[in-house]
Amino acid sequence: MSVLIGRDTKLIVQGLTGREGRFHAHACREYGTSVVGGVTPGKGGAVVDGFPIFDTVRQAMSQTGADASLIFVPPLQAAGAIHEAMVAGIGLIVCITEGIPVLDMVRVKRALQDHPACRLVGPNCSGIISPGQAKAGIMPGNIHMPGPVGIVSRSGTLTYEAAAQLSALGIGQSTCIGIGGDPIVGMSHRDALALFEADPDTRAVLMIGEIGGDSEEAAARWAQDHMTKPVAAFIAGRAAPPGRRMGHAGAIIGGNGNGSAAEKMARLREAGITVVDSPAELGVTVARLLEPDQPAAAAAKGRSR
């Protein structure tokens, strides 16, 4: 099984007629995703590389049955695109756009409270992939393989690294969720943990976080009380000085040390989560968590010595 996206997902791409939207619409379709059309206001009725284009999300839904949207809209218009999809009744929105003004995302976050059936992933994220089934995002599909490990990450690059390490060990992934690194995003680590806990085919979870914010600490508290499956976690940014933004807009440590890697790692360990010290050990650490029911774990242990 998988979470959020699968073989039955019908995806539209808001901003498909732009360069990035068109490129990744092709990539998603080539991976096996059912990409049923695109949305660009003023270009409805056109057909681009076999994709029908609609003026509005509501029109696209009524004519294609779309239930998910992938957004490649410029930053100043992206919040409006999210809101349009939300109000139209799209169940899953994946926003790749980075650089959306924080105040715009505050308004989006508030509006999400009135649409509990809608899940927003992102913005500034790599998207979602259920290996062997479908993807809605920008990740390279060839590094993934189907299997029992769920991944949730603020970092796209580290998601790719983790998936590649696991696949090299013969360990596949159920679903990989890139939640994004902005200060205000839709889905959180905790939300993803709840989905993986409920998925019968996910047997272990890898959570990748960064300095800044408290998403990882909130997930640790939830996991301590609710998770029955093993969880490993890695926090990027251990060498970052307080007050300096590193990488993502949300990756900044407060002057009092709040949001530091050390603080996050301590909270994770207190919750019984296995903390990974180096990105080079992501795969082998998860392999150990899967013992004894994962044959590749034994080989992974041997390679790590």
Helices and strands as residue ranges (DSSP letters): E 10-14, H 19-31, E 34-39, E 47-48, E 51-54, H 57-64, E 68-71, H 75-88, E 92-95, H 102-112, E 119-121, E 127-130, E 134-137, G 141-143, E 146-153, H 156-168, E 173-178, H 189-198, E 204-210, H 215-226, E 231-236, H 261-270, E 274-275, G 279-281, H 282-290, H 296-304
